[in-house]
Amino acid sequence: MPAILEKKKTILQTVEEEKNELAIKLLSLKDKAMVHVFKLIFDDLIVTTKKTTKAQYNKEIDAAVKRVRSGKAVSNDQVMNEMDKW
């Protein structure tokens, strides 16, 4: 039993270390649009754990399309370039 507890402790430490590393990287970002993109990703990850209705799904798609059309979007290339700096 102690070996299982040690393994869980190691996994939790690893998760905490990874969260800390991610936080440091996010804090180092200077581009407001890039920060917004990551916020949307995190928000989406949290929301996707809940059951979404068809109406809510359509509302979210409409909002995303509106953001892209209004220029409030970051290209995949921009995200990849920023990630390369990490």
C-alpha positions as CSV (number, residue, x, y, z in Angstrom):
1,M,0.0,0.0,0.0
2,P,2.7,2.5,0.7
3,A,4.1,2.1,-2.8
4,I,0.7,3.2,-4.2
5,L,0.6,6.2,-2.0
6,E,4.1,7.2,-3.0
7,K,3.2,6.9,-6.7
8,K,0.1,9.1,-6.2
9,K,2.2,11.6,-4.3
10,T,4.8,11.7,-7.1
11,I,2.0,12.2,-9.7
12,L,0.5,15.0,-7.7
13,Q,3.8,16.7,-7.3
14,T,4.4,16.4,-11.0
15,V,1.0,17.9,-11.8
16,E,1.7,20.8,-9.3
17,E,5.2,21.3,-10.9
18,E,3.7,21.4,-14.4
19,K,1.0,23.8,-13.3
20,N,3.7,26.1,-11.8
21,E,5.7,25.9,-14.9
22,L,2.7,26.8,-17.0
23,A,1.8,29.7,-14.7
24,I,5.4,31.1,-15.1
25,K,5.1,30.8,-18.9
26,L,1.7,32.5,-18.9
27,L,3.0,35.3,-16.7
28,S,5.9,35.9,-19.1
29,L,3.6,36.6,-22.1
30,K,3.5,40.1,-23.3
31,D,1.0,39.8,-26.1
32,K,-2.5,40.6,-24.8
33,A,-4.1,38.7,-27.7
34,M,-2.1,35.6,-26.9
35,V,-3.1,35.8,-23.2
36,H,-6.7,36.0,-24.4
37,V,-6.3,32.9,-26.6
38,F,-5.1,30.9,-23.7
39,K,-7.9,32.2,-21.5
40,L,-10.4,31.0,-24.1
41,I,-8.7,27.6,-24.2
42,F,-8.9,27.2,-20.5
43,D,-12.5,28.4,-20.4
44,D,-13.3,26.0,-23.1
45,L,-11.7,23.1,-21.3
46,I,-13.7,23.9,-18.2
47,V,-16.9,24.3,-20.0
48,T,-16.5,21.0,-22.0
49,T,-16.5,19.0,-18.9
50,K,-20.2,20.0,-18.5
51,K,-23.0,18.7,-20.8
52,T,-23.8,21.3,-23.5
53,T,-27.2,21.7,-25.1
54,K,-27.5,22.2,-28.8
55,A,-28.7,25.8,-28.3
56,Q,-25.7,26.6,-26.1
57,Y,-23.3,24.9,-28.6
58,N,-24.7,27.1,-31.4
59,K,-24.4,30.2,-29.2
60,E,-20.8,29.4,-28.6
61,I,-20.1,28.8,-32.2
62,D,-21.8,32.1,-33.2
63,A,-19.7,34.0,-30.6
64,A,-16.5,32.4,-31.9
65,V,-17.3,33.3,-35.5
66,K,-18.1,36.9,-34.4
67,R,-14.7,37.1,-32.5
68,V,-12.8,35.9,-35.6
69,R,-14.7,38.2,-38.0
70,S,-14.0,41.2,-35.7
71,G,-10.3,40.4,-35.8
72,K,-10.1,39.2,-32.2
73,A,-8.3,36.1,-33.1
74,V,-4.7,34.9,-33.2
75,S,-3.5,32.7,-36.0
76,N,-2.1,29.2,-35.4
77,D,1.2,30.4,-36.7
78,Q,1.3,33.2,-34.1
79,V,0.5,30.7,-31.3
80,M,3.2,28.3,-32.5
81,N,5.8,31.2,-32.8
82,E,5.0,32.2,-29.2
83,M,5.3,28.6,-28.0
84,D,8.7,28.3,-29.7
85,K,9.9,31.1,-27.4
86,W,9.2,29.0,-24.4
